[in-house]
Amino acid sequence: MKLSNINRKKGEINMANIEKELTPQMAERMRLLMRVPIFLDAPCPIFAQAEKLGLSDEQKKKLVEIENEARAKARAVLTSEQQAKRLDVPEKPVTMMDTYPALKTML
């Protein structure tokens, strides 16, 4: 289902209207994030449920280590040319809503 086809209580969301509010880089990142599969048993989604699951500090630390290792391995697969083509990657992880606060009012 496309974001532009989703109806919310505040009305219909139109992707073209959302993209008018974003810089080209933000729009590109948003389109990428909308296509990324998320496994709910992966480190990041588990970490996002830390409070609900009652994770200890040690468990949270281990999840961060696992995620960092996986990211390093994924980057190692890319050639230097491919690395140069990637989108800028923030130092710290961010949620889609953190990256695009304007979306909060639209959703």
C-alpha positions in Angstrom: 0.0 0.0 0.0 1.3 3.4 -0.9 1.5 6.2 1.7 -0.6 8.4 -0.7 -3.4 5.8 -0.5 -3.6 5.7 3.3 -6.6 7.5 5.0 -6.1 8.8 8.5 -8.4 10.7 10.9 -6.9 14.0 9.8 -7.7 13.3 6.2 -6.1 11.7 3.2 -2.3 11.8 3.0 -0.9 12.8 -0.4 2.7 11.9 -1.0 3.2 14.9 -3.4 2.0 17.3 -0.6 4.4 15.7 1.9 7.4 15.9 -0.5 6.7 19.6 -1.0 7.6 20.1 2.7 10.9 18.1 2.4 14.3 18.8 1.0 15.2 16.6 -2.0 17.6 14.6 0.3 14.9 14.1 2.9 12.4 13.0 0.3 15.0 10.5 -1.1 15.7 9.1 2.4 11.9 8.8 3.1 11.3 6.9 -0.1 14.2 4.6 0.8 12.9 4.0 4.3 9.5 3.2 3.0 11.0 0.3 1.0 13.2 -1.2 3.8 11.9 -4.5 5.2 11.9 -4.5 9.0 12.1 -7.8 10.9 10.5 -7.3 14.2 12.9 -9.7 15.8 16.0 -7.8 14.6 18.1 -5.9 17.2 16.6 -2.4 16.5 13.0 -3.3 16.8 13.8 -5.4 20.0 15.7 -2.4 21.4 12.7 -0.1 20.6 10.6 -2.4 22.9 13.2 -2.2 25.7 10.7 -0.8 28.3 7.9 -3.2 27.3 10.3 -6.2 27.4 12.1 -5.1 30.6 15.5 -5.3 28.9 18.5 -4.9 31.2 21.3 -2.4 30.4 23.5 -5.4 29.5 20.9 -6.7 27.0 20.5 -3.2 25.5 24.3 -2.9 25.2 24.5 -6.3 23.5 21.7 -5.4 21.0 23.6 -2.2 20.1 26.8 -4.3 19.6 25.0 -6.8 17.3 23.5 -4.0 15.3 26.8 -2.2 14.9 28.5 -5.4 13.8 25.8 -6.1 11.2 26.1 -2.6 9.9 29.9 -2.9 9.5 29.5 -6.2 7.7 26.9 -4.7 5.4 29.2 -1.7 4.5 32.1 -4.1 3.9 30.2 -5.8 1.1 30.1 -2.5 -0.9 32.8 -1.3 -3.2 34.3 2.2 -2.6 32.2 3.5 -5.6 29.0 2.1 -4.0 30.0 3.6 -0.7 30.3 7.0 -2.3 26.8 6.7 -3.8 25.1 5.9 -0.5 22.9 8.5 1.3 24.5 10.3 4.1 24.2 8.2 7.3 23.7 10.0 10.6 26.1 9.2 13.4 23.2 8.1 15.7 20.1 6.1 14.8 16.9 8.0 14.2 13.4 7.0 13.6 11.5 8.1 10.5 9.4 10.5 12.7 12.6 11.9 14.3 14.0 12.6 10.8 10.8 14.1 9.4 9.0 15.9 12.3 6.7 17.6 9.7 5.1 14.2 9.1 3.8 14.0 12.7 1.3 16.7 11.9 0.3 15.1 8.6 -0.2 11.7 10.0 
